[in-house]
Amino acid sequence: MTKPTKIIRLEAENIKRLRAVQVTPQGNLITVGGKNANGKTSLLDSIAMALGGAASTPDQPIRAGASTAHVVVETDDLIIERRYSVKNSPTLVVRTREGKKLSSPQAVLDKLTARIAFDPLAFVRMDPRKQAETLRLVSGVDVSAIEEKRAKLYADRTEFNRDADRIKARLAGEEVDLSAPEVEIDSAQLLEELSLVQECDALSARITEIEADLAKTKKKLSTLSAARQSDTPAEELKSRLAGVESTNRTIRAKRAYLTQKLAMDDLLEESRKLTASITALDREKAQALASSKMPVEGLAFDPDGVTYQGVPFSQCSAAEQMRVSMAVALAMNPSLRVCLIRDGSLLDSDSLEVIREMAEAADAQVWLERVSEGADCQVIIEDGEIATPKAKKPAAPAATTAPANETYDY
């Protein structure tokens, strides 16, 4: 099809609750009225059955008591005829307006119609993930690979942040002297030095008696003192030795703290890198969506659902939801500008006005089912057939009061 087309004539006989109807629609909004269980839905279903085939055909398409049924849909370009029989398989014939019979008729219709039911309210009722998938199909943008990669990065970043927070919490509960030396003190060397100093002091007290031993010990002590560059009194060495373990505990605590902090910093650095990657993917996705042709400006989607003007679709007003849904339905039917709206009685006046405006702006044809028998209906179905719309009753005349003592002849 080179240009959009609409239905210019509908004929249905023995389809579900219908007996025999013929409709020549006028205008962009065709309201099908009537009481419940009289055939309103059957009329819309006959259109879907004619165009959609098996996927849109119920288990019992033929009216109870009848043996055959058929539906004919005429568009600007085609005549579509589908017949049903209790004895034989359904048949489909598609002809051009000039009478040429087309081969592969269902394939012709598949190109003409949407891939899902073209009821705008169907989009409203979908779960958020299905709405997102539908919008992805309509827009032609496939960001599933980006979303999958993003989900993996997001999960990795969450794990890194969780581990970093765990270490941070553990470090926050520790009191560590970060000014402590980097290397632990060797208590054995200090003990040896203390022993020599004590021996030196003892020999010094006996200097007069054992001069030779004192000289020998001093020589050895002199060697050790040269190594530590100063003579340290024994009392100072004792004091230092007493605090060795405490000092070393502080050094070990500092080393453990710094090791954990380094691990935490490494995790946070990996998290920052993943954040940068996620941001890049979000930018790539935004560019892909920006380059696509959304049915309505302000629409966006991710695997979890659809947003409109930054607000989750489910939180939009009824009129906004209908505007978006109508746009999606029209985008899904670029060749056949036909929408079928069941349960139209559930729509408020604002939503109905949105439908009317959008149908006129897009030169689309909306068939809307509504529980009504008034003049607002183009078609009224009564017991499976078309009935005449009922005119509104005139307002009752105002009551009058006769003057007192006055009589009237009737």
N, C-alpha and C positions, 0 to 999 in steps of 0.2 A: 504494500500500500504506500502510495506516495503522499497521501494527505489523510488527516483524521476523518473518520466516518462515524455515523450514528445509525440507530435503528429508525427506519421510516415506516415499518409495518410489522405487526406481530399477529400471528394466528396460532392458537393452541386449542387442541381438542382432546378431551379425556386425559389430560395431564394432571395427575394427583387428584385434587378436588375440583378441577375445572371440568365443565361440560364442553362448551364451545364458545370461544371468545375471539374477537378480532379488534385490534387496537391500532389506530393511526396516531401516534403521539405528536403533540404540538408543544413547542417551547422547550425550555431546558430542564424544567422540573415537572415530572409526571407523577402526581400523587395518586396512588392506588388505594382506595378506601373500601370500607365494608366492615361488617361485624366479624368477630373471630370465627374461625372454622368455616368460612364461606368461600375461600379460594384466593385471598389476597397474596399470601405467600406462594401459592402454587403458580400465580402469574409470573412473579419474579423468578421462581425456580425454573419455569419453562424457558426463560431467556438463558439462564445459566446452563441448563441441560443442552440447549441447542448449540451453544458456543463451546462449552467445556467438555461435553461428551461423558465418558464413563466416570471420570473423576467428580463430576457434578450431578450424576444421576443417582437417585435413591434406589433402594432395593425393590420398591414397588412403584414404578413411575406411572402405571396405568390406573385410571380411576376405577374404584371398586365396582364390579359388575360389567365393565367394558372389556373387550378382548384386544382392541387396538387403540393406539394413541399417536398423535403426531404434533409437531410444533414447527412452524415456519417463521424464520426471522429474516426480514429483508433490510439490508443496509443500502447506503448510497451506491455500493459497488457489487454486492453479492446477494444471492438468494440462498439461504441455508435451510435445508429441510431434514428433519430427523424423525424417523418413524419407529414405533415400538409395537411389539406383538407378544401375546402370552405364549405363542407357539414358536416364533422365530426370533432370531437375534436382531438387535436394533440395526437400522440402516441409516446412512448419512449421505446426502447428496449436496454438493456445493456448486452453484452455477454463477456465472457472471450475469450482469443485467441483460446482456445480449443473448443469454441462453447457453453459453459454452459451459459444458460440464468439466470441472477441475479434477485432476487426479490428486491422490493423497489429500483428501478433503480435511481430515483432522489436523494434518500438518499445516495446512493453510490457516485453519482457525487458531492453532497454537501460536502462530506468528502474530495473529491479530489480537489475541486476548492476553490477559495477565497470567502470570505464573501461579498466582493464588487467587482466592475469591476476591472479587473487586467490590466488596462492601466496605466503605470507609469505617463503619463501626467495628468491623472485624479487626482492624488495626488497633483500635482503642482497647479492645478486649484481650489482645495478645499479651502474654507475659513479656516483661522487659527484654529478655534475651532474644525472643522471637521478633520483637519490634526492631531491635538492633540489626538482626540478620536480614529482615525485610528491607530496612533502609540501606543496608550495605548492597543488597541486590539492585535496588532502585538507583542508587547513586553510581553504581559501577566501580566503587572504590573498595579494594580488598586490602585491608590493613591487618588481616589475621596474623601474618608473619611478624609484623611489628608488635602486635599485641602479645604474641607468644614469647618473643624475645624479651619484651618489657616485663612480662610476668616472671620470667626466669631471673632477670636482674633484680627485680623487686624482692623476690624471695631470698636471693643471695644477700642483698643489702639488709634485709630484716634480720637474717641470721648473724651477720657481722655486727650489727647494732646491738642485738641481744647479747652477744658475747662481750662486747665492749662495755655495755651497761652492767653486766654481771661483775666484770673486773673493777669497774669504777666504784660499784657499791662495796666491794670487798676492800678496796684501798681506802675508801672513805672511813671505814671503821678502824683503821690502823693508825697508831701514833709512831712516826718514824723520824729519827734525827738525821735529816739529810745532810747535816754538816759533819757527820762522822767520817773518819778516814775511809779510803777505798779498800785498803788491805788489812786483814786481821793481824793482830800482834802475836808473835811466836812466844808463848809462855815458857817453853822448854829452854830457849836461849836466855830468857830473862831469869829463870831459875838458876841456870848455870852461872850467870853473871853475879847473882845474889850470893851463891855459894862461895864463889871466889872472893868476893868482897868480905864476907864473913870470915873466911879463912885468913885473909890479909889482916883484918882487925885483930884476930886472935894471936897471930904471929907477932904483930906489932906490940902487943902487951907483953910478949915474952922476948922482946928484941934483945934484951941484955943477955938472955940465956942461950938463945938459938939464932945468933947473928947470921950464920950461914944459911939456915932454913928460911929466914926472913928474906934474905937477899934473893934466894932462888924463887920464893913465892912472889916477891915483888917483880921479879923479872917476868914471870908468867902473867902476873896481873898487868904489868906494863904493856905486854903484848895485846891483851884483851882490851885495855883502856884505849890503846891506839886505834883499835878497830871501831870502838864506839865514840872516839874523839874527845872523850872527857871522863874524868873520874866521877862516878856517881855514888853518893853515900849509900850505905846499906839500907837505911831507913826509907830513903826515897824509892829504892828498888823494891822493898817489901810493899810499899804503898802501891806502886805501879803493878806489881804482880797480883795484889788483891783485887784490882779492878780490871784485870785482863779479860776475864770471861764476860763481864758486863759490857766492856767495850766491844768485844768481838760479837756479842749478841746484837748490839746496835749496828755494827758493820754488816752482819748477815741480814738483818731486817731491812737495812737500806738497800743492799744488793737485790733482795727479793722484791722489794717495792719497785725499784727501778726496772727490774726485769718485767714485772707485770705491767707497769706503766708503758714500757716499750711495746709490749704485746697489744695493749689497748690502743696505743697510737697507731700501730700497724693496722688494726681492725678498722679504726676510724678513717684511716687513709684509704683503705679499700672501699669503705662505705662512700667516701667522697667521690671516688672514681666511678662507682656504680651510679651514684646520683647524677653525675655528669653524663653518663651513658643513657640513663633513663630520660634526662632532659633532652638529649639529642634525639632519642626515639620519639618523644612527645612532639618535638619540633617537626620531625619528619612526618609524623602522622597528621599534624595540623596542616602542613603544606599539602599533603595528599588530599585531605578533606577540603581545603580551600580551593584546590584545583578542580574538584568535582562539582557537579551541578546538582545541588540539593533541591528537593521539591519546594522547600520554603527556606528563605534566608534565616539563619539563626539555629538551624537544626544541626545536631552533632550526635555521634553515637560511639559507644565502646562496647566490649562484649557483655557488659552488665545491663545496658539499656540505652535509651534515647533521651537527649535533653533538648529543650527548646528555649532559646535565649538564656542559656545557662541554668535553667530550672529543669529538674526531672520531669519527664512527660506526664507521669501520674499526678504531679502536683500542679499542672497547668489547669486553667479554667476549662469548662466544658466547651466554650466557643473556640478557645485556642486549640484544644484537642481535635475538635471537628475540622478546623482550618488545616491543621497539619495532616490529619487523616485523609481529607479530601484531596489535598495536594499529592499525597503518596498514592492514593487510588488513581488519580489522573496520570501520574507519572508512570504507573505500572501498565496503563492502557494508552500508550501514545498514539496507537493507530485507531483503536475503537474507543471513542470517547463516551463510554457508557459505564455508569456506576449503579449498583443495586444496593439499596439501603433497606434492610429489614428492621423491624422494631422501631420504625420512625416515630411511633407514639411516645417513645421515651425521650425524644429530643425536645428541648425547650425552644421558645421563639427565637432566641439569639442564635442557637445552633442552626435552626431552619433558615434564618436569614443569611448566615454564613454560607450554607449550602447553595442557596439560590444565587447569591452574588458570585461565588466561585464558579458555579456551573455556567452562568452567563458570560463571565470573563474568559473562561476557557472554551466557550462554545461547546460545552459537554452536555450530555443527556443523563439526568439522574432519575431513576425510577425509585420512588419512595413509598414504602408500605405504611399505612396509617389506619388506626381504628377510627373511622369517621364515615359519615354518610352525607356530608354537607357539600356545599358548593365549592369548597376548597379542593375537592377531589376531581381530577379529570376523568378518572375511571372508578366506578364502584362495582364491586363484585358481590353478587347476591346468589347464593346457592349455585356457585360455579359458573354463573353467567353475568353479563354486563347489565347493570341496572341504571336507571336514570337518577342523577344526583337530586337529592331532595332539597327543595327551596326552603330558605329560612322562613319560619312562620312570622307573619306581620305582628307588630306589637299590638296588644289589646287596647281598644279605645279607652280613654279616660272615663271613669264613672261620673254620671251626672245626678244631680238631686232635684227632684221636681219641687216647684214652689208650693207652699202650703195652700190647701183648699183648691188645688187645681187638678183636674182630671184629664185623662187622655183616652181617646178611642183607638182601639187596635183592630 
